[in-house]
């Protein structure tokens, strides 16, 4: 960000970050973890915790990823409850028809 000081003179207000180029091969160098079950989400969250504790992952990044994982676990719980409820409703309707 800059601000004009005198006509034609610009002074930097804050230092700017240098853009870092990322090699496209580095973007997907790690395979995506399997997150199809609650146990897999739990294992990924534990791995993430260990990586943050050891310094392999920034704590701020780990916090954001852990939040996403916890939301995924909550959605899995909701989906499981919806499926169980639907199965119970089908069973009750079938029982009522008898």
Secondary structure, 3 states (H helix, E strand, C coil): CEEEEECCEEEECCCCCCCCCCCHHHHCCCCCCCCCCHHHHHHHHHHHHHHHHHCCCCHHHHHHHHHHHHHHHHHHHHHHHHHHHHHHHHHHHHHHHC
